[in-house]
Amino acid sequence: MSGIPPEIEHDKFERLWDETNTLAASWMMTAQARPYIALLARMHAAFAERYPRHGG
């Protein structure tokens, strides 16, 4: 555990996700992007499971 409250960790991850998603979208149709986007999707699912958003 990092010691950071889950809500703050969630918000930081969401910000990182948004920034990375913007970059990934610019690569969307390239062969290099597919494994990277798949990795991000797995990371997002694992994070959402570990730190579910409560109340919105």
mmCIF file of the N, C-alpha and C atoms, coordinates in Angstrom:
data_MODEL
# 
_entry.id   MODEL 
# 
loop_
_atom_site.group_PDB 
_atom_site.id 
_atom_site.type_symbol 
_atom_site.label_atom_id 
_atom_site.label_alt_id 
_atom_site.label_comp_id 
_atom_site.label_asym_id 
_atom_site.label_entity_id 
_atom_site.label_seq_id 
_atom_site.pdbx_PDB_ins_code 
_atom_site.Cartn_x 
_atom_site.Cartn_y 
_atom_site.Cartn_z 
_atom_site.occupancy 
_atom_site.B_iso_or_equiv 
_atom_site.pdbx_formal_charge 
_atom_site.auth_seq_id 
_atom_site.auth_comp_id 
_atom_site.auth_asym_id 
_atom_site.auth_atom_id 
_atom_site.pdbx_PDB_model_num 
ATOM 1   N N  . MET A 1 1  ? 0.834   -1.186 0.000   1.00 0.00 ? 1  MET A N  1 
ATOM 2   C CA . MET A 1 1  ? 0.000   0.000  0.000   1.00 0.00 ? 1  MET A CA 1 
ATOM 3   C C  . MET A 1 1  ? 0.876   1.245  0.000   1.00 0.00 ? 1  MET A C  1 
ATOM 4   N N  . SER A 1 2  ? 0.425   2.251  -0.652  1.00 0.00 ? 2  SER A N  1 
ATOM 5   C CA . SER A 1 2  ? 1.204   3.480  -0.765  1.00 0.00 ? 2  SER A CA 1 
ATOM 6   C C  . SER A 1 2  ? 0.967   4.438  0.391   1.00 0.00 ? 2  SER A C  1 
ATOM 7   N N  . GLY A 1 3  ? -0.109  4.271  1.106   1.00 0.00 ? 3  GLY A N  1 
ATOM 8   C CA . GLY A 1 3  ? -0.447  5.213  2.164   1.00 0.00 ? 3  GLY A CA 1 
ATOM 9   C C  . GLY A 1 3  ? -1.282  6.380  1.667   1.00 0.00 ? 3  GLY A C  1 
ATOM 10  N N  . ILE A 1 4  ? -1.461  6.478  0.368   1.00 0.00 ? 4  ILE A N  1 
ATOM 11  C CA . ILE A 1 4  ? -2.299  7.528  -0.219  1.00 0.00 ? 4  ILE A CA 1 
ATOM 12  C C  . ILE A 1 4  ? -3.748  7.067  -0.125  1.00 0.00 ? 4  ILE A C  1 
ATOM 13  N N  . PRO A 1 5  ? -4.651  7.945  0.286   1.00 0.00 ? 5  PRO A N  1 
ATOM 14  C CA . PRO A 1 5  ? -6.068  7.551  0.347   1.00 0.00 ? 5  PRO A CA 1 
ATOM 15  C C  . PRO A 1 5  ? -6.560  7.045  -1.018  1.00 0.00 ? 5  PRO A C  1 
ATOM 16  N N  . PRO A 1 6  ? -7.402  6.022  -1.001  1.00 0.00 ? 6  PRO A N  1 
ATOM 17  C CA . PRO A 1 6  ? -7.882  5.437  -2.266  1.00 0.00 ? 6  PRO A CA 1 
ATOM 18  C C  . PRO A 1 6  ? -8.507  6.453  -3.219  1.00 0.00 ? 6  PRO A C  1 
ATOM 19  N N  . GLU A 1 7  ? -9.236  7.438  -2.719  1.00 0.00 ? 7  GLU A N  1 
ATOM 20  C CA . GLU A 1 7  ? -9.852  8.435  -3.610  1.00 0.00 ? 7  GLU A CA 1 
ATOM 21  C C  . GLU A 1 7  ? -8.787  9.234  -4.360  1.00 0.00 ? 7  GLU A C  1 
ATOM 22  N N  . ILE A 1 8  ? -7.704  9.584  -3.679  1.00 0.00 ? 8  ILE A N  1 
ATOM 23  C CA . ILE A 1 8  ? -6.626  10.341 -4.331  1.00 0.00 ? 8  ILE A CA 1 
ATOM 24  C C  . ILE A 1 8  ? -5.910  9.453  -5.337  1.00 0.00 ? 8  ILE A C  1 
ATOM 25  N N  . GLU A 1 9  ? -5.636  8.185  -4.954  1.00 0.00 ? 9  GLU A N  1 
ATOM 26  C CA . GLU A 1 9  ? -5.017  7.259  -5.904  1.00 0.00 ? 9  GLU A CA 1 
ATOM 27  C C  . GLU A 1 9  ? -5.895  7.106  -7.143  1.00 0.00 ? 9  GLU A C  1 
ATOM 28  N N  . HIS A 1 10 ? -7.192  6.976  -6.925  1.00 0.00 ? 10 HIS A N  1 
ATOM 29  C CA . HIS A 1 10 ? -8.123  6.821  -8.046  1.00 0.00 ? 10 HIS A CA 1 
ATOM 30  C C  . HIS A 1 10 ? -8.049  8.032  -8.962  1.00 0.00 ? 10 HIS A C  1 
ATOM 31  N N  . ASP A 1 11 ? -8.086  9.220  -8.393  1.00 0.00 ? 11 ASP A N  1 
ATOM 32  C CA . ASP A 1 11 ? -8.046  10.443 -9.200  1.00 0.00 ? 11 ASP A CA 1 
ATOM 33  C C  . ASP A 1 11 ? -6.734  10.570 -9.967  1.00 0.00 ? 11 ASP A C  1 
ATOM 34  N N  . LYS A 1 12 ? -5.623  10.229 -9.314  1.00 0.00 ? 12 LYS A N  1 
ATOM 35  C CA . LYS A 1 12 ? -4.321  10.283 -9.996  1.00 0.00 ? 12 LYS A CA 1 
ATOM 36  C C  . LYS A 1 12 ? -4.285  9.296  -11.162 1.00 0.00 ? 12 LYS A C  1 
ATOM 37  N N  . PHE A 1 13 ? -4.800  8.088  -10.916 1.00 0.00 ? 13 PHE A N  1 
ATOM 38  C CA . PHE A 1 13 ? -4.819  7.100  -11.983 1.00 0.00 ? 13 PHE A CA 1 
ATOM 39  C C  . PHE A 1 13 ? -5.703  7.560  -13.126 1.00 0.00 ? 13 PHE A C  1 
ATOM 40  N N  . GLU A 1 14 ? -6.867  8.106  -12.815 1.00 0.00 ? 14 GLU A N  1 
ATOM 41  C CA . GLU A 1 14 ? -7.764  8.586  -13.873 1.00 0.00 ? 14 GLU A CA 1 
ATOM 42  C C  . GLU A 1 14 ? -7.099  9.669  -14.712 1.00 0.00 ? 14 GLU A C  1 
ATOM 43  N N  . ARG A 1 15 ? -6.375  10.563 -14.082 1.00 0.00 ? 15 ARG A N  1 
ATOM 44  C CA . ARG A 1 15 ? -5.662  11.614 -14.814 1.00 0.00 ? 15 ARG A CA 1 
ATOM 45  C C  . ARG A 1 15 ? -4.606  11.002 -15.736 1.00 0.00 ? 15 ARG A C  1 
ATOM 46  N N  . LEU A 1 16 ? -3.819  10.050 -15.191 1.00 0.00 ? 16 LEU A N  1 
ATOM 47  C CA . LEU A 1 16 ? -2.817  9.359  -16.002 1.00 0.00 ? 16 LEU A CA 1 
ATOM 48  C C  . LEU A 1 16 ? -3.481  8.608  -17.141 1.00 0.00 ? 16 LEU A C  1 
ATOM 49  N N  . TRP A 1 17 ? -4.592  7.937  -16.839 1.00 0.00 ? 17 TRP A N  1 
ATOM 50  C CA . TRP A 1 17 ? -5.321  7.194  -17.866 1.00 0.00 ? 17 TRP A CA 1 
ATOM 51  C C  . TRP A 1 17 ? -5.768  8.131  -18.989 1.00 0.00 ? 17 TRP A C  1 
ATOM 52  N N  . ASP A 1 18 ? -6.328  9.278  -18.639 1.00 0.00 ? 18 ASP A N  1 
ATOM 53  C CA . ASP A 1 18 ? -6.798  10.227 -19.653 1.00 0.00 ? 18 ASP A CA 1 
ATOM 54  C C  . ASP A 1 18 ? -5.651  10.709 -20.532 1.00 0.00 ? 18 ASP A C  1 
ATOM 55  N N  . GLU A 1 19 ? -4.527  11.039 -19.917 1.00 0.00 ? 19 GLU A N  1 
ATOM 56  C CA . GLU A 1 19 ? -3.369  11.506 -20.691 1.00 0.00 ? 19 GLU A CA 1 
ATOM 57  C C  . GLU A 1 19 ? -2.857  10.406 -21.616 1.00 0.00 ? 19 GLU A C  1 
ATOM 58  N N  . THR A 1 20 ? -2.772  9.198  -21.091 1.00 0.00 ? 20 THR A N  1 
ATOM 59  C CA . THR A 1 20 ? -2.269  8.076  -21.881 1.00 0.00 ? 20 THR A CA 1 
ATOM 60  C C  . THR A 1 20 ? -3.254  7.704  -22.974 1.00 0.00 ? 20 THR A C  1 
ATOM 61  N N  . ASN A 1 21 ? -4.535  7.778  -22.675 1.00 0.00 ? 21 ASN A N  1 
ATOM 62  C CA . ASN A 1 21 ? -5.554  7.467  -23.664 1.00 0.00 ? 21 ASN A CA 1 
ATOM 63  C C  . ASN A 1 21 ? -5.478  8.433  -24.841 1.00 0.00 ? 21 ASN A C  1 
ATOM 64  N N  . THR A 1 22 ? -5.211  9.693  -24.556 1.00 0.00 ? 22 THR A N  1 
ATOM 65  C CA . THR A 1 22 ? -5.071  10.679 -25.631 1.00 0.00 ? 22 THR A CA 1 
ATOM 66  C C  . THR A 1 22 ? -3.912  10.303 -26.553 1.00 0.00 ? 22 THR A C  1 
ATOM 67  N N  . LEU A 1 23 ? -2.783  9.933  -25.947 1.00 0.00 ? 23 LEU A N  1 
ATOM 68  C CA . LEU A 1 23 ? -1.638  9.502  -26.748 1.00 0.00 ? 23 LEU A CA 1 
ATOM 69  C C  . LEU A 1 23 ? -1.959  8.228  -27.519 1.00 0.00 ? 23 LEU A C  1 
ATOM 70  N N  . ALA A 1 24 ? -2.570  7.261  -26.836 1.00 0.00 ? 24 ALA A N  1 
ATOM 71  C CA . ALA A 1 24 ? -2.899  5.997  -27.493 1.00 0.00 ? 24 ALA A CA 1 
ATOM 72  C C  . ALA A 1 24 ? -3.853  6.207  -28.658 1.00 0.00 ? 24 ALA A C  1 
ATOM 73  N N  . ALA A 1 25 ? -4.785  7.138  -28.515 1.00 0.00 ? 25 ALA A N  1 
ATOM 74  C CA . ALA A 1 25 ? -5.733  7.406  -29.605 1.00 0.00 ? 25 ALA A CA 1 
ATOM 75  C C  . ALA A 1 25 ? -5.012  7.877  -30.857 1.00 0.00 ? 25 ALA A C  1 
ATOM 76  N N  . SER A 1 26 ? -3.919  8.607  -30.684 1.00 0.00 ? 26 SER A N  1 
ATOM 77  C CA . SER A 1 26 ? -3.177  9.074  -31.855 1.00 0.00 ? 26 SER A CA 1 
ATOM 78  C C  . SER A 1 26 ? -2.454  7.920  -32.550 1.00 0.00 ? 26 SER A C  1 
ATOM 79  N N  . TRP A 1 27 ? -2.246  6.810  -31.838 1.00 0.00 ? 27 TRP A N  1 
ATOM 80  C CA . TRP A 1 27 ? -1.596  5.618  -32.411 1.00 0.00 ? 27 TRP A CA 1 
ATOM 81  C C  . TRP A 1 27 ? -2.599  4.560  -32.818 1.00 0.00 ? 27 TRP A C  1 
ATOM 82  N N  . MET A 1 28 ? -3.865  4.801  -32.600 1.00 0.00 ? 28 MET A N  1 
ATOM 83  C CA . MET A 1 28 ? -4.906  3.779  -32.649 1.00 0.00 ? 28 MET A CA 1 
ATOM 84  C C  . MET A 1 28 ? -4.795  2.823  -33.833 1.00 0.00 ? 28 MET A C  1 
ATOM 85  N N  . MET A 1 29 ? -4.498  3.304  -34.967 1.00 0.00 ? 29 MET A N  1 
ATOM 86  C CA . MET A 1 29 ? -4.535  2.454  -36.147 1.00 0.00 ? 29 MET A CA 1 
ATOM 87  C C  . MET A 1 29 ? -3.173  1.877  -36.513 1.00 0.00 ? 29 MET A C  1 
ATOM 88  N N  . THR A 1 30 ? -2.224  1.904  -35.595 1.00 0.00 ? 30 THR A N  1 
ATOM 89  C CA . THR A 1 30 ? -0.912  1.351  -35.901 1.00 0.00 ? 30 THR A CA 1 
ATOM 90  C C  . THR A 1 30 ? -0.739  -0.007 -35.216 1.00 0.00 ? 30 THR A C  1 
ATOM 91  N N  . ALA A 1 31 ? 0.079   -0.850 -35.793 1.00 0.00 ? 31 ALA A N  1 
ATOM 92  C CA . ALA A 1 31 ? 0.339   -2.171 -35.223 1.00 0.00 ? 31 ALA A CA 1 
ATOM 93  C C  . ALA A 1 31 ? 1.041   -2.053 -33.874 1.00 0.00 ? 31 ALA A C  1 
ATOM 94  N N  . GLN A 1 32 ? 1.870   -1.030 -33.695 1.00 0.00 ? 32 GLN A N  1 
ATOM 95  C CA . GLN A 1 32 ? 2.596   -0.859 -32.440 1.00 0.00 ? 32 GLN A CA 1 
ATOM 96  C C  . GLN A 1 32 ? 1.656   -0.544 -31.281 1.00 0.00 ? 32 GLN A C  1 
ATOM 97  N N  . ALA A 1 33 ? 0.528   0.043  -31.556 1.00 0.00 ? 33 ALA A N  1 
ATOM 98  C CA . ALA A 1 33 ? -0.377  0.490  -30.499 1.00 0.00 ? 33 ALA A CA 1 
ATOM 99  C C  . ALA A 1 33 ? -1.202  -0.643 -29.902 1.00 0.00 ? 33 ALA A C  1 
ATOM 100 N N  . ARG A 1 34 ? -1.517  -1.631 -30.661 1.00 0.00 ? 34 ARG A N  1 
ATOM 101 C CA . ARG A 1 34 ? -2.448  -2.666 -30.181 1.00 0.00 ? 34 ARG A CA 1 
ATOM 102 C C  . ARG A 1 34 ? -1.996  -3.340 -28.884 1.00 0.00 ? 34 ARG A C  1 
ATOM 103 N N  . PRO A 1 35 ? -0.755  -3.822 -28.761 1.00 0.00 ? 35 PRO A N  1 
ATOM 104 C CA . PRO A 1 35 ? -0.349  -4.445 -27.488 1.00 0.00 ? 35 PRO A CA 1 
ATOM 105 C C  . PRO A 1 35 ? -0.350  -3.443 -26.334 1.00 0.00 ? 35 PRO A C  1 
ATOM 106 N N  . TYR A 1 36 ? 0.014   -2.222 -26.607 1.00 0.00 ? 36 TYR A N  1 
ATOM 107 C CA . TYR A 1 36 ? 0.060   -1.188 -25.581 1.00 0.00 ? 36 TYR A CA 1 
ATOM 108 C C  . TYR A 1 36 ? -1.345  -0.866 -25.075 1.00 0.00 ? 36 TYR A C  1 
ATOM 109 N N  . ILE A 1 37 ? -2.283  -0.720 -25.983 1.00 0.00 ? 37 ILE A N  1 
ATOM 110 C CA . ILE A 1 37 ? -3.664  -0.426 -25.608 1.00 0.00 ? 37 ILE A CA 1 
ATOM 111 C C  . ILE A 1 37 ? -4.260  -1.605 -24.838 1.00 0.00 ? 37 ILE A C  1 
ATOM 112 N N  . ALA A 1 38 ? -3.940  -2.825 -25.243 1.00 0.00 ? 38 ALA A N  1 
ATOM 113 C CA . ALA A 1 38 ? -4.421  -3.999 -24.511 1.00 0.00 ? 38 ALA A CA 1 
ATOM 114 C C  . ALA A 1 38 ? -3.869  -4.002 -23.084 1.00 0.00 ? 38 ALA A C  1 
ATOM 115 N N  . LEU A 1 39 ? -2.606  -3.641 -22.919 1.00 0.00 ? 39 LEU A N  1 
ATOM 116 C CA . LEU A 1 39 ? -2.004  -3.553 -21.590 1.00 0.00 ? 39 LEU A CA 1 
ATOM 117 C C  . LEU A 1 39 ? -2.719  -2.502 -20.748 1.00 0.00 ? 39 LEU A C  1 
ATOM 118 N N  . LEU A 1 40 ? -2.975  -1.349 -21.318 1.00 0.00 ? 40 LEU A N  1 
ATOM 119 C CA . LEU A 1 40 ? -3.671  -0.295 -20.584 1.00 0.00 ? 40 LEU A CA 1 
ATOM 120 C C  . LEU A 1 40 ? -5.066  -0.737 -20.160 1.00 0.00 ? 40 LEU A C  1 
ATOM 121 N N  . ALA A 1 41 ? -5.745  -1.446 -21.019 1.00 0.00 ? 41 ALA A N  1 
ATOM 122 C CA . ALA A 1 41 ? -7.087  -1.927 -20.674 1.00 0.00 ? 41 ALA A CA 1 
ATOM 123 C C  . ALA A 1 41 ? -7.025  -2.880 -19.486 1.00 0.00 ? 41 ALA A C  1 
ATOM 124 N N  . ARG A 1 42 ? -6.032  -3.784 -19.471 1.00 0.00 ? 42 ARG A N  1 
ATOM 125 C CA . ARG A 1 42 ? -5.885  -4.699 -18.340 1.00 0.00 ? 42 ARG A CA 1 
ATOM 126 C C  . ARG A 1 42 ? -5.530  -3.935 -17.069 1.00 0.00 ? 42 ARG A C  1 
ATOM 127 N N  . MET A 1 43 ? -4.656  -2.942 -17.182 1.00 0.00 ? 43 MET A N  1 
ATOM 128 C CA . MET A 1 43 ? -4.284  -2.130 -16.023 1.00 0.00 ? 43 MET A CA 1 
ATOM 129 C C  . MET A 1 43 ? -5.504  -1.402 -15.471 1.00 0.00 ? 43 MET A C  1 
ATOM 130 N N  . HIS A 1 44 ? -6.300  -0.832 -16.348 1.00 0.00 ? 44 HIS A N  1 
ATOM 131 C CA . HIS A 1 44 ? -7.485  -0.091 -15.925 1.00 0.00 ? 44 HIS A CA 1 
ATOM 132 C C  . HIS A 1 44 ? -8.472  -1.013 -15.211 1.00 0.00 ? 44 HIS A C  1 
ATOM 133 N N  . ALA A 1 45 ? -8.688  -2.197 -15.754 1.00 0.00 ? 45 ALA A N  1 
ATOM 134 C CA . ALA A 1 45 ? -9.606  -3.147 -15.131 1.00 0.00 ? 45 ALA A CA 1 
ATOM 135 C C  . ALA A 1 45 ? -9.104  -3.563 -13.753 1.00 0.00 ? 45 ALA A C  1 
ATOM 136 N N  . ALA A 1 46 ? -7.813  -3.830 -13.632 1.00 0.00 ? 46 ALA A N  1 
ATOM 137 C CA . ALA A 1 46 ? -7.245  -4.233 -12.342 1.00 0.00 ? 46 ALA A CA 1 
ATOM 138 C C  . ALA A 1 46 ? -7.361  -3.104 -11.325 1.00 0.00 ? 46 ALA A C  1 
ATOM 139 N N  . PHE A 1 47 ? -7.110  -1.881 -11.763 1.00 0.00 ? 47 PHE A N  1 
ATOM 140 C CA . PHE A 1 47 ? -7.201  -0.742 -10.851 1.00 0.00 ? 47 PHE A CA 1 
ATOM 141 C C  . PHE A 1 47 ? -8.633  -0.514 -10.409 1.00 0.00 ? 47 PHE A C  1 
ATOM 142 N N  . ALA A 1 48 ? -9.556  -0.581 -11.339 1.00 0.00 ? 48 ALA A N  1 
ATOM 143 C CA . ALA A 1 48 ? -10.964 -0.366 -11.005 1.00 0.00 ? 48 ALA A CA 1 
ATOM 144 C C  . ALA A 1 48 ? -11.465 -1.425 -10.029 1.00 0.00 ? 48 ALA A C  1 
ATOM 145 N N  . GLU A 1 49 ? -10.954 -2.634 -10.154 1.00 0.00 ? 49 GLU A N  1 
ATOM 146 C CA . GLU A 1 49 ? -11.343 -3.699 -9.227  1.00 0.00 ? 49 GLU A CA 1 
ATOM 147 C C  . GLU A 1 49 ? -10.765 -3.439 -7.830  1.00 0.00 ? 49 GLU A C  1 
ATOM 148 N N  . ARG A 1 50 ? -9.533  -2.971 -7.794  1.00 0.00 ? 50 ARG A N  1 
ATOM 149 C CA . ARG A 1 50 ? -8.880  -2.728 -6.505  1.00 0.00 ? 50 ARG A CA 1 
ATOM 150 C C  . ARG A 1 50 ? -9.387  -1.477 -5.807  1.00 0.00 ? 50 ARG A C  1 
ATOM 151 N N  . TYR A 1 51 ? -9.672  -0.432 -6.585  1.00 0.00 ? 51 TYR A N  1 
ATOM 152 C CA . TYR A 1 51 ? -10.106 0.845  -6.049  1.00 0.00 ? 51 TYR A CA 1 
ATOM 153 C C  . TYR A 1 51 ? -11.425 1.278  -6.676  1.00 0.00 ? 51 TYR A C  1 
ATOM 154 N N  . PRO A 1 52 ? -12.503 0.575  -6.343  1.00 0.00 ? 52 PRO A N  1 
ATOM 155 C CA . PRO A 1 52 ? -13.794 0.967  -6.933  1.00 0.00 ? 52 PRO A CA 1 
ATOM 156 C C  . PRO A 1 52 ? -14.199 2.362  -6.497  1.00 0.00 ? 52 PRO A C  1 
ATOM 157 N N  . ARG A 1 53 ? -14.812 3.077  -7.400  1.00 0.00 ? 53 ARG A N  1 
ATOM 158 C CA . ARG A 1 53 ? -15.276 4.447  -7.128  1.00 0.00 ? 53 ARG A CA 1 
ATOM 159 C C  . ARG A 1 53 ? -16.575 4.356  -6.347  1.00 0.00 ? 53 ARG A C  1 
ATOM 160 N N  . HIS A 1 54 ? -16.611 4.963  -5.187  1.00 0.00 ? 54 HIS A N  1 
ATOM 161 C CA . HIS A 1 54 ? -17.810 4.957  -4.349  1.00 0.00 ? 54 HIS A CA 1 
ATOM 162 C C  . HIS A 1 54 ? -18.550 6.285  -4.486  1.00 0.00 ? 54 HIS A C  1 
ATOM 163 N N  . GLY A 1 55 ? -19.817 6.207  -4.796  1.00 0.00 ? 55 GLY A N  1 
ATOM 164 C CA . GLY A 1 55 ? -20.650 7.400  -4.815  1.00 0.00 ? 55 GLY A CA 1 
ATOM 165 C C  . GLY A 1 55 ? -20.450 8.323  -5.986  1.00 0.00 ? 55 GLY A C  1 
ATOM 166 N N  . GLY A 1 56 ? -19.905 7.797  -7.084  1.00 0.00 ? 56 GLY A N  1 
ATOM 167 C CA . GLY A 1 56 ? -19.853 8.658  -8.249  1.00 0.00 ? 56 GLY A CA 1 
ATOM 168 C C  . GLY A 1 56 ? -18.530 8.805  -8.780  1.00 0.00 ? 56 GLY A C  1 
# 
